[in-house]
Amino acid sequence: MSEIRTNPFTGEMTLYAENRKNRPYEFVHKTQAKNTNNESCPFCGGHETWTTDAVYQDGSDGAWQMRVFPNMFPAVKEDCMECGQEPFYEAAAGRGRHEVLVDTPDHNETIDAFSVERIERVLHVLQDRLNHFRAKEHTQYVQIFKNCGPSAGMSIRHSHWQVIGMPIVPRRAANMAEQMQEDCLFCKMLIYELEQKKRIVSETEHFVALTPYAGRFPYELWLAPKAHQRDFGDMNDQERSDLAQLLWEMLQKVTRLKEDVGYNICVMDGPRNQDFHWHIEILPRIGGFAGFEYATDCFICMVSPERAAAYYRGEEWKE
């Protein structure tokens, strides 16, 4: 298969070339953690003074399950000074807020080992932080994400999420939002996919999991509310419980793709005061971007969404 597909929401192009997975490869990737215990980990219980002060903690020091605090090395800062301007270019001060949510006191526990109920509690706290960020005057966009494994950009082994409130709207989010105004293209896409069934992986009462038609990553997954819902923070208790169940099921399949697979979980929400159809993108880090991707902004993917959907459904793939 060799086919170029275009993401209808962002304009991004993906070149599907499944024969690429058979090309020779002469290197061995091996990543070894510096620390496999909690002796020097700032995120472990009992080390609360090693981080900034918590803005949320569901138990006393050393006896909590979740803890939220400002990132000690933030990408954006609330007290950021105005930057110098050059007449030929455009720039803006990186004024914003960057927090960390540690979702387990156990140094070696990963989210795929959580119970459904625990994932639901994590989602609830993330909703609360999103709503808090949205109330900030300078916040135009909020990105919630989780890096799982070193290949996915994880710098500290201990399981955690990050929340970044930005003073600008990134291009990808802006492009997606443009397609969701008035007659939402995302809603139309879901109707089409639910009719076709080729890329649908699983459904619950309120949510659907699918492999996107022009995904950038092998085995990429999207989890989306079936009904139009503008904001991740708008989920009610029943919907959050539904999403937790679906997310748990999908993580069991993602983590079985290969040993120690890395992946990102990204909550895609809309710009401030704009309509949107929020969703979660799970991005397995199998393979990697190289010169072609960086030069062209076109992604080469070795696994078609249809083949990936068959894997997630537990079916044998037929060309």
Summary of the structure (lengths in Angstrom):
residues: 319
radius of gyration: 20.0
end to end distance: 9.4
largest distance: 57.7
contacts: 929
relative contact order: 0.16
helix: 28%
strand: 21%
